[in-house]
Amino acid sequence: MTTNTQKLSLPENPRHFGLYINGRWVETAGRKVMERYSPAHGVLVTKTTGGTEKDVNEAVAVARKAFDNRSWAGLSGQLRADVLLKAANLIRDRAEELAVLETLETGKPITQSRGEIQASAGIYEYAAGAARMLHGDSFNNLGDNVFGLVTREPIGVVGLITPWNFPFFILSERLPFILASGCTVVAKPSDLTSATTLIMAEILTQAGLPDGVFNVVTGAGSVVGEVLSHHPDIDMLSFTGSTAVGKRVLAASAGNFKKLSLELGGKNPHVVFADARLEEAVDGVIFGFCFNAGQCCVGGSRLLVEKSIQAEFEHLLIEKLGRLRVGDPLDPETQVGAIVSDKQHETICDYIERGTKQGARLLTQGTVSTTVKGLFVQPTIFSDVTSEMDIATDEIFGPVLSILPFETVNEAITIANTTIYGLSATIWTQNLSHAMDAVRGIRAGRVWVNTTISGGPELPAGGFKQSGIGRETGIYGVEEYTEIKATHIAFGPRTPWVS
């Protein structure tokens, strides 16, 4: 058995997956087979099935039937919680299998995948509690003859489109909360990273989820995603991905006025004040832009540093970045793995080239292990960046950091808000007034102070501006997938309107 300190070996044969509809596997049959090669090794690791419009329609019909017959929506919160708790235990039972598949498909380090799988099990446990906490309200102030009730009902059939950067973790930040509310689901994972979502469908069936409540149709976004976005029998759609695609999803929702939850792009600032604990801030900044090889929607890709400490801070960044371990994601010593695809690799390299051409100063680039030959990018830091440069305005989604100096708190807040996005922000300071001024002034859905990319499922996640609408996780993440119904109950005889 492989231990957590041993380097893993590549699989001899790829795993083959069909679709998962109505509680059972659907064979690929005559459908297209999609092959996924490890971005770190170039080896075929999984084969998944290209779902069709017909498959999506079948899955939606199955989910609608399961919702209407109340096989899930009609259960008590306790019974829903029991299933989610069993699912958490089964995730832990299959944690190594899930982590290895996650690493092989995404290129992220195995230690990171293991951590995300374990954290995901904890999210299911939190959502189980939320299923029992969901409640409405009552109004006893309407007079002796009327009593008012406000109830929350599951919204119906939810389409769930998840991205390639955190395929299992982001699924876990949505799915158990959707299930806790009583909804049924048709999911479409990224065609690059579908394996762990499919295994989760199998796990939920084993945990006792009724057939048809969670269905997975894999395939291209241009087929499966488009059908889900436009489908008249999808009541709500949760989409995590780019702002550009989010705009298309928003337009498609008009067909039947779908409710939407969108978590989209970000260009997130780290704001470092002169009074910050600099060593801690340096470590946090490097983690913020290098975690998941920079392919993290809430990662900090802009460093706003107080001008009086800029030179010292840049020196510390260069020194620490040189010790970052970039390489084979199957090696437990690796901290930064591969870029997910050729297309994304080309995009990141293009932005690095643009940064130089537009006048930014290349401060430093980290090193990549010479033993690896996959899709790797050297973590890159630019200084002398202005807010008009592409590397300061665009979501690169790679390990590239842009440094912009500031002199006052108000200037820092202004620079932080000079973006179409508002997903997250991180503030480093020991001055409570500076911290609270920045917390209040920066328009972002999540703000960290003296930490970054941390926290559990208790607090909500989402964005301001073009970073999205709606909130996931926490009790808010369950309520998001409900409709509110107001009921007035009259007692006693009715006063005639027509005498």
C-alpha positions in Angstrom: 0.0 0.0 0.0 1.3 3.4 -0.9 1.9 5.7 2.1 1.6 9.5 2.0 5.4 10.0 1.9 6.0 7.8 -1.1 6.0 9.0 -4.7 3.1 7.4 -6.6 3.5 5.7 -10.0 1.4 6.4 -13.1 -1.4 4.0 -13.9 -0.8 1.2 -16.4 -4.2 1.6 -17.9 -6.7 4.5 -18.0 -10.0 4.4 -16.0 -13.1 4.3 -18.3 -16.4 6.0 -17.2 -19.9 6.1 -18.6 -22.7 8.5 -17.7 -24.6 8.2 -14.4 -28.3 8.6 -14.7 -31.1 7.4 -12.4 -28.8 5.7 -9.9 -26.9 3.6 -12.4 -24.1 3.7 -14.9 -24.9 4.2 -18.6 -22.4 2.7 -20.9 -20.6 4.7 -23.5 -22.1 2.6 -26.4 -22.0 4.6 -29.6 -21.2 7.9 -27.9 -18.0 9.8 -28.3 -15.1 8.8 -26.0 -13.1 11.7 -24.5 -9.5 10.9 -23.5 -7.8 12.8 -20.7 -4.0 12.8 -20.6 -2.2 13.9 -17.4 -1.0 17.4 -18.0 2.1 16.7 -15.9 3.1 13.4 -17.6 1.4 13.2 -21.0 0.0 9.7 -20.1 -3.6 8.7 -20.8 -5.3 8.5 -17.4 -9.1 8.5 -18.0 -11.7 8.0 -20.6 -15.1 9.6 -20.2 -18.3 9.7 -22.3 -19.4 12.5 -24.5 -23.0 13.0 -23.5 -25.6 14.2 -26.1 -28.6 16.5 -26.0 -30.8 13.3 -25.7 -28.8 12.3 -22.6 -29.3 15.6 -21.0 -33.0 15.5 -21.7 -33.3 12.1 -20.2 -31.3 13.1 -17.1 -33.5 16.2 -16.6 -36.7 14.1 -17.0 -35.4 11.6 -14.4 -34.5 14.4 -12.0 -37.9 16.0 -12.5 -39.7 12.8 -11.8 -37.6 12.3 -8.7 -38.5 15.8 -7.5 -42.2 15.6 -8.3 -42.6 12.2 -6.6 -40.9 13.7 -3.5 -38.7 10.7 -2.9 -36.1 13.2 -1.7 -37.9 16.5 -1.2 -40.5 14.8 1.0 -38.0 13.4 3.5 -37.3 15.1 6.8 -34.1 17.0 7.3 -32.9 14.3 9.5 -33.2 11.6 6.8 -31.5 13.8 4.3 -28.7 14.4 6.8 -28.3 10.7 7.3 -27.5 10.2 3.6 -25.1 13.1 3.6 -23.3 11.8 6.7 -22.9 8.4 5.1 -21.6 10.0 2.0 -18.9 11.8 4.0 -17.8 8.5 5.5 -17.7 6.9 2.0 -15.6 9.8 0.7 -13.1 9.1 3.4 -13.1 5.4 2.6 -12.3 6.1 -1.0 -10.1 9.2 -0.3 -6.9 7.9 -1.9 -8.6 6.7 -5.0 -10.3 10.1 -5.4 -7.1 12.1 -4.7 -5.0 10.1 -7.2 -7.6 10.6 -9.9 -7.9 14.3 -9.1 -4.1 14.7 -9.4 -3.9 12.7 -12.6 -6.6 14.8 -14.3 -5.8 18.3 -12.9 -2.0 18.1 -12.4 -2.3 19.5 -8.9 0.1 18.1 -6.2 -1.1 14.9 -4.5 -0.8 16.4 -1.0 -3.2 19.1 -2.1 -5.7 16.6 -3.6 -5.6 14.6 -0.4 -6.3 17.7 1.6 -9.2 18.7 -0.6 -10.8 15.3 -0.5 -10.7 15.2 3.3 -12.0 18.8 3.5 -14.8 17.8 1.2 -16.0 15.1 3.5 -16.2 17.7 6.2 -18.4 19.9 4.0 -20.9 17.1 3.6 -21.0 16.8 7.4 -21.6 20.5 7.7 -24.4 20.4 5.1 -26.0 17.5 6.9 -26.4 19.8 9.9 -27.7 22.5 7.6 -30.4 20.2 6.3 -31.8 19.9 9.8 -31.5 23.7 10.5 -33.4 24.9 7.4 -36.6 26.6 8.6 -39.1 29.3 7.9 -40.8 31.8 10.1 -44.2 32.6 11.6 -46.2 35.8 12.1 -48.5 35.9 15.1 -49.0 39.7 14.9 -51.7 39.7 12.3 -54.6 39.7 14.8 -56.6 36.9 16.4 -58.2 35.9 13.1 -55.1 35.4 10.9 -51.8 33.5 11.3 -48.9 33.9 8.9 -46.4 31.3 7.8 -43.2 31.7 5.7 -41.9 28.4 4.4 -38.8 27.5 2.4 -39.4 25.0 -0.4 -36.7 23.4 -2.6 -36.6 25.2 -5.9 -36.8 22.1 -8.0 -34.4 20.6 -10.6 -30.9 22.2 -10.4 -28.3 22.2 -13.2 -24.8 22.1 -11.8 -21.9 23.1 -14.0 -18.5 22.8 -12.2 -15.0 23.8 -13.4 -11.7 22.0 -13.9 -9.5 23.7 -11.3 -11.1 22.2 -8.1 -13.5 19.6 -9.6 -14.2 17.7 -6.4 -13.9 20.5 -3.9 -16.1 23.0 -5.7 -18.6 20.2 -6.3 -18.6 19.7 -2.6 -19.2 23.4 -1.9 -22.4 23.1 -4.0 -23.9 19.6 -4.2 -24.5 18.8 -0.5 -26.2 22.1 0.1 -28.4 21.6 -3.0 -29.3 18.2 -1.7 -29.8 19.5 1.8 -32.5 21.8 0.5 -34.4 18.9 -1.1 -33.6 19.6 -4.8 -32.7 17.1 -7.5 -29.6 17.7 -9.7 -28.2 17.2 -13.2 -24.4 17.9 -13.1 -21.9 18.5 -15.8 -18.3 18.5 -14.7 -15.6 19.9 -16.9 -14.7 17.5 -19.7 -11.1 17.7 -18.5 -11.8 16.6 -15.0 -14.9 14.4 -14.8 -13.7 11.3 -12.9 -14.3 12.3 -9.3 -17.7 13.8 -9.9 -18.8 10.4 -11.5 -17.4 8.5 -8.5 -19.3 10.9 -6.2 -22.6 9.9 -7.9 -21.8 6.3 -7.2 -21.0 7.1 -3.6 -24.3 9.0 -3.1 -26.2 6.0 -4.4 -24.3 3.8 -1.9 -25.1 6.2 0.8 -28.9 5.8 0.2 -29.7 8.8 -2.1 -32.8 7.8 -4.1 -32.4 7.1 -7.8 -32.7 10.1 -10.0 -31.8 12.7 -7.4 -28.2 13.2 -8.6 -27.3 12.6 -12.2 -24.1 13.2 -14.1 -23.9 13.9 -17.9 -20.3 14.4 -19.0 -19.3 16.0 -22.3 -18.4 19.2 -24.0 -19.7 22.5 -22.6 -20.9 23.4 -26.1 -23.3 20.5 -26.0 -24.1 19.5 -22.4 -23.6 22.9 -20.8 -25.6 24.7 -23.5 -28.6 22.3 -23.2 -28.6 22.7 -19.4 -28.4 26.5 -19.7 -31.4 26.7 -22.0 -33.4 23.7 -20.7 -37.0 24.8 -19.9 -37.3 22.2 -17.1 -34.2 23.3 -15.2 -35.4 25.6 -12.4 -32.1 26.8 -11.3 -28.5 26.7 -12.6 -25.3 26.9 -10.6 -22.3 27.7 -12.8 -18.7 28.2 -11.7 -16.3 29.4 -14.4 -15.2 32.4 -16.4 -17.1 35.7 -16.5 -17.4 35.4 -20.3 -19.2 32.1 -20.2 -21.2 33.3 -17.2 -22.6 36.1 -19.3 -23.8 33.5 -21.9 -25.4 31.5 -19.1 -27.2 34.6 -17.8 -28.6 35.3 -21.3 -29.7 31.7 -21.7 -31.5 31.7 -18.4 -34.1 34.2 -19.7 -35.9 31.4 -21.6 -37.7 30.3 -18.4 -36.4 32.8 -15.9 -34.1 30.3 -14.2 -32.7 31.4 -10.9 -28.9 31.5 -11.1 -25.9 31.2 -8.8 -22.7 32.3 -10.6 -19.2 32.3 -9.3 -17.1 33.8 -12.0 -13.7 35.5 -12.5 -11.5 37.4 -10.2 -8.5 39.7 -10.1 -7.9 39.6 -6.4 -5.7 42.0 -4.5 -3.3 41.3 -1.6 -3.0 44.7 0.3 0.2 44.8 2.4 0.7 47.7 4.8 4.0 48.7 6.2 3.1 47.6 9.7 2.3 44.0 8.6 4.3 41.0 9.8 6.3 40.9 6.6 7.6 37.3 6.7 4.0 36.1 7.2 2.7 38.4 4.5 5.4 37.2 2.0 4.4 33.6 2.7 0.8 34.4 2.2 1.3 36.3 -1.0 3.3 33.5 -2.5 0.7 31.0 -1.4 -2.0 33.2 -2.8 -0.7 33.4 -6.4 1.0 30.0 -6.6 -1.6 27.7 -4.9 -3.0 25.3 -7.5 -0.4 26.8 -10.0 -2.3 30.0 -9.9 -5.4 28.3 -11.2 -7.5 29.5 -8.3 -10.4 31.9 -8.7 -9.9 33.5 -5.2 -6.0 33.5 -5.4 -4.3 36.9 -5.1 -2.8 37.9 -8.5 -2.3 41.6 -7.6 0.0 42.7 -4.8 -0.7 46.2 -3.5 2.3 47.0 -1.3 2.9 50.2 0.7 5.6 52.1 -1.1 7.9 52.6 1.9 8.4 48.8 2.2 8.2 47.9 -1.5 12.0 47.2 -2.0 12.3 45.2 1.2 9.2 43.2 0.4 10.3 42.4 -3.2 13.6 41.2 -1.8 11.8 38.8 0.6 9.6 37.6 -2.2 12.5 36.8 -4.5 14.3 34.9 -1.7 11.3 32.8 -0.6 10.1 32.1 -4.2 13.4 30.4 -4.8 12.6 27.8 -2.3 9.2 26.9 -3.7 9.0 23.3 -5.0 7.5 23.1 -8.5 7.4 19.7 -10.2 5.9 16.2 -10.4 2.5 16.3 -8.7 2.7 12.6 -7.8 5.7 13.5 -5.5 4.5 14.4 -2.0 7.3 17.0 -1.7 5.8 19.0 -4.6 4.0 22.3 -3.8 3.1 23.5 -7.3 2.1 21.1 -10.1 1.2 21.4 -13.7 -1.1 23.7 -15.7 -4.3 21.9 -16.7 -4.1 22.1 -20.5 -2.1 23.2 -23.5 -4.6 26.1 -24.1 -4.2 27.4 -20.5 -0.4 27.0 -20.6 -0.3 29.1 -23.8 -2.5 31.7 -22.3 -0.3 32.1 -19.2 2.9 32.3 -21.3 1.3 34.9 -23.5 0.5 37.1 -20.5 4.0 36.8 -19.2 5.3 38.0 -22.6 2.7 40.8 -22.7 3.8 42.0 -19.3 7.4 42.5 -20.5 6.3 44.2 -23.7 4.0 46.6 -21.9 6.8 47.8 -19.7 6.5 45.8 -16.5 9.7 44.8 -14.9 10.3 41.1 -14.6 11.3 40.8 -10.9 11.9 37.1 -10.7 10.8 33.7 -11.9 10.8 30.5 -9.9 12.4 27.3 -11.1 10.7 24.1 -12.3 12.3 20.7 -11.6 14.4 19.6 -14.5 13.0 16.1 -14.1 9.5 17.0 -15.4 8.5 17.7 -18.9 4.8 18.4 -18.7 2.8 21.6 -18.8 4.6 23.6 -16.2 5.1 27.4 -15.7 7.7 29.2 -13.7 5.9 31.3 -11.0 6.5 34.9 -12.2 6.5 38.2 -10.4 6.3 41.6 -12.2 7.1 45.0 -10.6 6.5 48.5 -11.9 3.0 47.5 -13.0 0.3 50.0 -13.7 -3.5 49.4 -13.5 -3.8 49.7 -17.3 -1.6 46.8 -18.1 -3.1 43.5 -19.2 -1.4 41.6 -16.4 -3.1 44.0 -13.9 -6.6 43.9 -15.4 -7.1 40.4 -16.8 -7.7 37.1 -15.0 -4.6 35.2 -16.1 -5.4 32.0 -14.1 -1.7 31.1 -13.7 1.1 31.7 -11.2 1.7 35.4 -12.2 1.9 38.2 -9.7 1.7 42.0 -10.5 3.1 44.5 -8.0 1.4 47.9 -7.7 2.6 50.3 -4.9 0.4 52.7 -2.9 1.0 55.4 -0.3 -2.3 55.8 1.6 -5.2 53.6 2.7 -7.6 55.4 0.3 -5.2 54.9 -2.6 -4.9 51.2 -1.8 -8.7 50.8 -1.7 -9.0 52.7 -5.0 -6.4 50.5 -6.8 -8.0 47.3 -5.3 -11.4 48.3 -6.7 -10.0 49.3 -10.1 -11.3 46.1 -11.7 -14.5 44.7 -13.1 -14.2 41.8 -10.6 -15.0 41.6 -6.9 -14.4 38.0 -5.8 -11.9 38.2 -2.9 -9.3 40.4 -1.2 -6.6 39.8 1.4 -5.3 42.4 3.8 -2.0 42.3 5.7 -1.7 44.7 8.6 -1.5 44.9 12.4 -3.4 48.2 12.4 -7.1 47.5 13.1 -8.2 50.8 11.6 -6.3 50.1 8.4 -7.8 46.6 8.3 -11.4 47.7 8.8 -11.1 50.6 6.4 -9.9 48.1 3.7 -12.5 45.5 4.7 -15.3 48.1 4.4 -13.9 49.8 1.3 -12.9 46.9 -1.0 -15.8 45.5 -2.9 -15.4 41.8 -2.8 -17.5 38.8 -1.7 -14.8 37.3 0.6 -12.1 39.2 2.5 -9.2 37.7 4.5 -7.2 39.6 7.1 -3.7 38.3 7.9 -4.6 35.0 6.2 -5.7 34.0 2.8 -7.6 31.2 1.0 -8.7 29.8 4.3 -11.8 28.9 6.3 -14.5 26.3 6.1 -18.0 25.9 4.9 -19.6 27.9 7.6 -19.3 31.3 5.8 -20.8 32.1 2.4 -18.8 32.3 -0.9 -19.6 34.5 -3.8 -18.7 37.7 -5.6 -19.5 41.3 -6.3 -19.7 43.0 -9.7 -18.7 40.7 -12.6 -17.5 38.0 -10.2 -21.0 36.6 -10.0 -24.3 36.5 -8.2 -25.7 34.4 -5.4 -23.9 32.7 -2.5 -22.7 29.2 -1.9 -21.9 27.3 1.4 -23.1 28.1 4.9 -26.8 28.1 5.7 -26.9 30.7 2.9 -25.9 28.0 0.5 -28.9 25.9 1.4 -31.3 28.9 1.4 -30.0 29.8 -2.1 -31.7 26.7 -3.5 -35.1 27.4 -2.0 -38.1 29.4 -2.8 -39.9 31.4 -0.1 -43.7 30.9 0.2 -45.9 33.2 2.3 -49.1 31.6 3.7 -52.0 33.5 5.4 -54.4 31.3 7.4 -57.7 32.8 8.5 -59.8 31.6 11.4 -63.5 32.1 12.1 -66.3 33.3 9.8 -65.5 35.4 6.8 -66.8 39.0 6.6 -69.0 39.0 3.4 -67.8 41.2 0.6 -71.1 40.9 -1.2 -74.0 41.3 1.2 
